[in-house]
Amino acid sequence: MNNRMTSLEFICWGVFLGGALFFLDIWLSDMYEDRHKIKQLPPAPVGFKHTREEKAILCTGWHTCMKLAEAVTYESRSEPLEGRRLVAQVIMNRVNHKNWPDSIENYAVWRSTD
């Protein structure tokens, strides 16, 4: 009896498993979102830090993170890194304030209409 999978069976199982993991990620992602729909990762182990490249890759998967990056780039293109961090903090403070747009997407659209 031959217990080996054919290539078609292997591909089908791979697609099935990938789809199951995708939907599991979508279902569990609600646990890590705050009220502004910013997906938060679980806390990293003590002493662990992502590199800048890893942070950029993580950010491209989330629309809100990309909008925040666009807004920071638009408002502080020529600033050093610390200045861009401060601008990001100001944007988040404005989003949390009642007199400003209530999400980063709305803030980015509001700023582009000025």
C-alpha positions in Angstrom: 0.0 0.0 0.0 1.4 3.4 -1.0 1.0 6.1 1.7 2.4 8.9 -0.4 0.3 11.9 -1.4 0.0 12.9 -4.9 1.0 16.5 -5.8 -2.6 17.4 -6.3 -3.5 16.2 -2.8 -0.6 18.0 -1.4 -1.7 21.3 -3.1 -5.3 20.8 -1.9 -4.2 20.2 1.7 -1.9 23.3 1.5 -4.7 25.5 0.2 -7.1 24.1 2.9 -4.7 24.6 5.7 -3.7 28.1 4.5 -7.4 29.1 4.3 -8.1 27.8 7.7 -5.2 29.7 9.2 -6.3 32.9 7.4 -9.8 32.7 8.8 -8.5 31.8 12.2 -6.3 35.0 12.1 -9.3 37.1 11.0 -11.4 35.6 13.8 -8.7 36.1 16.5 -7.6 39.6 15.3 -10.6 41.2 17.1 -8.8 40.4 20.4 -5.9 42.7 19.5 -7.8 45.8 18.2 -8.5 48.9 20.2 -11.4 51.3 19.6 -9.5 53.0 16.6 -9.1 49.7 14.8 -5.4 49.7 15.3 -4.3 46.1 15.4 -2.0 45.6 18.4 0.4 42.7 18.7 0.6 40.7 21.9 3.4 41.8 24.1 6.8 40.7 23.0 9.1 38.8 25.4 11.3 40.9 27.7 14.3 42.2 25.8 12.9 41.5 22.3 12.8 44.3 19.7 11.8 44.3 16.1 14.2 45.7 13.6 13.1 48.7 11.5 12.6 46.4 8.5 10.4 44.0 10.5 8.3 47.0 11.7 7.9 48.2 8.1 6.8 44.7 7.0 4.3 44.5 9.9 2.9 47.9 9.1 2.2 47.2 5.4 -0.4 44.6 6.4 -2.6 47.1 8.3 -4.5 49.9 6.5 -4.6 52.1 9.6 -0.8 51.8 10.2 -0.2 52.7 6.5 -2.5 55.8 6.9 -0.6 56.9 10.0 2.7 56.5 8.2 1.4 58.6 5.3 0.1 61.3 7.6 3.4 61.4 9.5 5.3 61.6 6.2 3.1 64.3 4.9 3.4 66.4 8.0 7.1 65.8 9.0 8.9 64.8 5.9 12.1 66.7 6.7 12.2 66.1 10.4 14.6 63.7 12.2 13.3 60.4 13.6 12.4 61.9 17.0 10.5 64.7 15.3 8.4 62.1 13.3 7.7 60.2 16.5 6.4 63.4 18.1 4.2 64.1 15.1 2.8 60.6 15.3 2.0 61.2 19.0 0.3 64.5 18.1 -1.8 62.8 15.5 -2.9 60.1 18.0 -3.7 62.8 20.6 -5.9 64.6 18.0 -7.7 61.4 17.1 -8.4 60.8 20.8 -9.8 64.3 21.2 -13.5 65.1 20.6 -12.9 68.1 18.4 -10.8 66.2 15.8 -11.7 63.4 13.4 -12.2 60.1 15.3 -10.0 57.8 13.3 -6.6 58.0 11.6 -8.3 57.4 8.2 -10.6 60.3 8.7 -7.7 62.4 10.0 -5.7 61.7 6.8 -8.6 62.6 4.6 -9.3 65.7 6.6 -5.7 66.9 6.4 -5.6 66.3 2.6 -8.6 68.6 2.1 -6.8 71.6 3.8 
